[in-house]
């Protein structure tokens, strides 16, 4: 499947994780860039996970040195302890920036799998 042919409906029909990304980095014509992602326990406000562009850049540089390719820094891998997984409510904060062009109705589809089983799907539309 050519990345230019992928629609949100195609993504929502996926039954398992893909083996790679559905589009190359150079398809980012709007210059959307990750800045930070944080997960907190909603009740206690304790930070569970926090990653930002500053420490993501270090990971990307290490990956480049290890010859892992451009996709090696396009994902966030986390391993949570059982107590975190039992947290009743969490809050998340995702920050990103855009380039020179306005992005109207930016849509982000986030899919969470355990093995090949889809456990949660989110479909967000952001207005700018």
Secondary structure, DSSP 8 states (H G I E B T S, - for coil): --GGG--HHHHHT--S--SS-SS-GGG-TT--EEEEEEEEETTT--EEEEEEHHHHHHHHHHHHHTT--GGGGS-------HHHHT-S-EEEEEEEE--SS--TTEEEEEEEEETTEEEEEEEEEE--
